[in-house]
Amino acid sequence: MADMGSFGEAVVAWAAGGSSDRARELAERLGVRTVVLLEGPSDAAAVDVLAARRGRDLAAEGVCVLSMGGAMNVGRFARLLGPPGLGLGLTGLCDEAERGYYARGLDRAGAADQRFFVCTADLEDELIRALGVDRVTELVRAQGDVRPLETFLRQPAQQGRPAHLQLRRFLGTKKGRKIHYGSVLVEALDLAAVPEPLDGLLASL
C-alpha cells in the first residue's frame, strides 16, 4: 500500500535522475500539498516526533517530511516539487550556515515566497539549549551512552570547550547517533519550550 514514505522515495529516485511518473502519481493519489525540505534524517525524525507529540498526523494532512541528503540539494528538490514541477507548497528547516542554499534554491525554483526556518547553529544545538546541558547529559546516560561520552570528553580537542558544544559534537561522532537523539531530545522537550525554528515550522504546516 502506497503511503507518504513511498512518495518520498519516489521523489528521491526522481531527483537522482529517474522518472517523475511515480512521484506525480503518488502526489495526486495521496493528496500531497506541502513538502518539508530537511537536510538529513535526524531533522526529519525530530519533526515527526514533535508532530506526533502534538497529536498531528502530517501524512494524513498531505504533508511529506523529506530528507534531501544535504542542504546543497535544496535547489534540485525545489525545482522538482515547486512551481516548475509538481507545484506543491515548500518549507523547511536549515542551519544558519546553509541559509543561502535555501534562499537561492527556492528563488531559482520560483518559490522565493515560501517560508523556511533557520536554526542558530543547527537543530541539535537548538535542542541542547532548550533542554539544558544537565538534562541532555541525563538523557545520554539513560540511552546507555555515558561511557562513549566520557571517552569523547577526554579527547584533547574537547578540553576547555563549552559543555553544550561538546554535547553537540558528540551527537555527530557516530553514524546513526544524530538520528536517534533527534527523536530522544524532542521526546524530552517541554512542549511549551520547543525551539522557535522547530515550533514555527510545525505551526506553519
Secondary structure, 3 states (H helix, E strand, C coil): CCCHHHHHHHHHHHHCCCCCHHHHHHHHHHCCCEEEEECCHHHHHHHHHHHHHCCCCCCCCCEEEEECCCHHHHHHHHHHHCCCCCCCEEEEEEEHHHHHHHHHHHHHCCCCCCCEEEECCCHHHHHHHHHCHHHHHHHHHHCCCHHHHHHHHCCHHHCCCCHHHHHHHHHCCCCCHHHHHHHHHHHHCCCCCCCHHHHHHHHHC
